[in-house]
């Protein structure tokens, strides 16, 4: 499988951080007390690993993209966070040797994996009382209420075609819902809830940066047309808002399952 986020690491700085209230809520829901370890699979640049690190003895942050991990290491170093181990490896190649893992987390990553296989792995790894945390969201391919989002999707399709693409070809959504996959694997007492990001005012360059941090607008998809795409999208966005101000109101969801 290709690295779906090839060359996207440098654009992750445009993504909003998880709200502080959400991190505190996760700590409360999971009864985190600074003990045990977190295995964060598909950690990217550490958006979940870093803020949750204060709730665990160690964090094992795993990603297939070395560039993402390098960005994460730099962020953690700047914050003087020293309890994160960064591992460059596909999720499917992880061993059962990790010790004292209390929580396995997936921040916008499980839908790229063989969910039943990876959740079965997590179930084996976790002790009774351990939990899986899944954060998932939507994209402008399914939800685009703002005019600027609709225009961005129009320009994306102009360059890449009518289908949502990845570096592996046409996007294929998971066969089963995460709830179904958790239940099939043996996890119980499932809890799901939504969370909202604070309203942001973005510039055209912010929007372009956020889009390039996704699999469906990954820079490598455009080959030698990347600069053309950026310039055209910026031009179209500024026609919508000459003041270069675009409102963003994102909401995503969390699903937790316990090994009873």
Secondary structure, 3 states (H helix, E strand, C coil): CCCCCCCCHHHHHHCCCCCHHHHHHHHHHCCCCCCCEEEEECCCCCCCHHHHHHHCCEEEEEECCHHHHHHHHHHHHHCCCCCEEEEECCHHHCCCCCCCEEEEEEECCHHHCCHHHHHHHHHHHCCCCCEEEEEECCCCCCCCCCHHHHHHHHHHHHHHCCCCEECCEECCCCCCCHHHHHHHHCCEEEEEEEEECCCEEECHHHHHHHHHCCHHHCHHHHHHHHHHHHHHHHHHHHHHCCCCCEEECCEEEEEEEECC
